[in-house]
Amino acid sequence: MLPEISDALPACPVETTLTLISDKWKVLILRDLLTGTKRFGELKKSLGGVSQKVLTSQLRQMEASGLLTRKVYAEVPPRVEYTLTELGYILQPVLEAMRDWGEVYKKRF
């Protein structure tokens, strides 16, 4: 993790996790990247209502916090791909637990 990020993190581990993935779009980006590398356009299409500006901002924040990597190919038009880092993949059980809880909730209501 980058020093400037780790210096600003809360002492509570739960709050730290929320700080890094608390935005709706970040969780959905993680969900999509758990299945493998995706291009910017694929993520935008999958996420539906996200603007290009917001998606770019979220991806940059996630890259800065060490959750994903960004690879730019020198092509015309430029191709950019995003892949979860090992740290990003460790969040898989958290996302699975969120999915499971959401399914239970939807069945009850």
Stockholm file with secondary structure:
# STOCKHOLM 1.0

chainA/1-109         MLPEISDALPACPVETTLTLISDKWKVLILRDLLTGTKRFGELKKSLGGVSQKVLTSQLRQMEASGLLTRKVYAEVPPRVEYTLTELGYILQPVLEAMRDWGEVYKKRF
#=GR chainA/1-109 SS CCHHHHHTSCSSHHHHHHHHHCSHHHHHHHHHHTTSCEEHHHHHHHHCSCCHHHHHHHHHHHHHTTSEEEEEECCSSCEEEEEECHHHHTTHHHHHHHHHHHHHHHHHC
#=GC SS_cons         CCHHHHHTSCSSHHHHHHHHHCSHHHHHHHHHHTTSCEEHHHHHHHHCSCCHHHHHHHHHHHHHTTSEEEEEECCSSCEEEEEECHHHHTTHHHHHHHHHHHHHHHHHC
//
